[in-house]
Amino acid sequence: MNWTLYLIIWGVLALGVLALAMYRKQIANAENDSLQLSGDGSGIEVQKAISEKLKAIDKWGKVLTIVLVVLGVILAGAYGYAGWEQGMKVPG
């Protein structure tokens, strides 16, 4: 069985998860962890927007990571099963 296509799909998904993590880090760098009590309040709205973006990114990051792990386990199991089947064949 040719595993190349399956491994390419898994690799692209892994790169997608990595890219999403780097994007999240970039967005999180703009976040201000201190509480702003003075000013016109525009800083609060910016922080709310950043918080909402981070929540969405976190949701998709969790979903894609779970899909990546499940797909990896399935591929590893299928590869192991294929190897076991190949080992069970009687030569001749």
N, C-alpha and C positions, 0 to 999 in steps of 0.2 A: 504494500500500500504506500502511496506517495503522501508524505506528511507535509510537504513544502507549503501547500496552500493553507493548510490549517495553522501552521506555525507563522506564516506571514500575517494571517488574520489576527492571531493572538498577539503578535508583535506590534501591529498597528494599533490595536486596542490598548496595549501597554503604553505605547508612546502617547496615545491620547490621554490616558490617565496622568502620565507624567507632565504633559503640556498643561493640563487642567490644574495640576498642583502648582506649577510654576506661575500660571496666570493668577491663581488664588493668592500666592505669595506677593505678587506684584500689586494686586488690589489691596491686600492687607497692609502693605507698607504705607499706604496713604491714610490708613485709619489712625485716629488720634485716641489714645487710651485715657487721656485726662478729661475730666469733666469741666466744660466751659460754662461758667455761671454769669459771665458778663458779655456784653457785646450785643449785636443786633439779632442773633439767633440763627444766622445763616450757616454757621458752623454746625449747628445741631442738625439741620436738614441734610447737609452734606454727609454727616456721620450716619444718619438714618439710611441714606441712599447706599452708602458703602456697606452698611450692615445687611441690607436686603440683598445686595449683590453677593455678599459672602455666603448668606444663607442658601441662595440658589446654587452657587458653585459647590457648596458643601453637599447639598442634596444630590446633585449629579455626580459629584466625586464619589460618594458612597455607593450609588447605584452602579457606576462604571467599575469601581473596584470589586464589588461583589460579582458582577458579570465576568470580570477578568479572572478572578480566583476560581469561580465555578467552571468556566471554560477551560482553564488550566488543569483542574482536577479531572475533568472529563477527558481531555486530550491525554493526560498522563495515564489514566485508567485504560483508555482505548489502546494506547501504545503498549502498555504492559500486557493487555489481553492479546493483542496481535503477536507479541513476542512469545507469549505462552502457547498460543495456537501453533506458531511456527515450530516451537520446540517439541510439540506433541506429535508432529507429523513423522511418520515412519519413512526413512529414506528408502528409495527404491523405486 
